[in-house]
Amino acid sequence: MRELSMVEVEQVSGGAIFDSVPLFTAAVGIGAYSFGSGWATFGVAAALAISPISVAAIAGLSLAGGYVAMQD
């Protein structure tokens, strides 16, 4: 058995995580700006009622980031 190089590990695990960092960072920024630091105390329904566009943007960026992370 031999050790894998970093390139081979990235190919096996679905890609480099650093490719999707900007998308996840944008999602966190939108959440912090829209809901503030105490937004986690509200339920998902309250977040949707307050700002459905922000929630949709966060979900879209998370999906896009996951898609980018899974590319080889």
N, C-alpha and C positions, 0 to 999 in steps of 0.2 A: 504494500500500500504506500502511496506517495502523497505528499502534501500538495494542496491546490494553491495556485497563485491567486492574487487578489482578483484578477480578471476572471479567472475560472469560478471563483466563489461568487462574484457578481452575476455571472451567467446562470449559475445554479439557483441562486436565491432570488432572481428576478430583476436584477439591475441595482445600480448604485442608489442609495437613499438620498444622496446629495442632489440628484436630479429633480426630486420632488419637494425639496425643502422650501423653495420660494412659494409654491402653491399653498403648502400647509401654513407657512408664516403669514401669508395674506389672509387665510381663513381665520387664524388666531387674532390678527389685527382687526379684522372686521367685527369679530365677536366682542373683543375688548372695547372697541369704539361704540358699537351699537348698544351693548348691554352693560358696560362698565365692569367693575371688579366684582360686584355682587350678583351678577346675572345667574350664577349657578344655583342660587337659592330658589329661583323660579322654576316651575315645571316647563316642559317642552311646549305645552299648549299655551302658556303665558308668553313664551318667547315668540311663538308663531303669531299670536294676536298682536304683540307689540310691534314686531318688525318682520313680516314674512319675507321681504326681499333680502334682508341680511341673512336669515336662516337659509334661504334658497342659495344665496351666494356661498355661504360656508359649506353647505352640502355639496354644491357643484365643485368648489375648489378641492374639497376632500376627495371626491371621486376622481377628479382630474389628477390630483397628486398620487393617489393609489394607482391609477392607470399608468402614469409616468414611471412610478417605482417598479411596476411589473414588466416594463419593457426591457429588452436585452440590448 
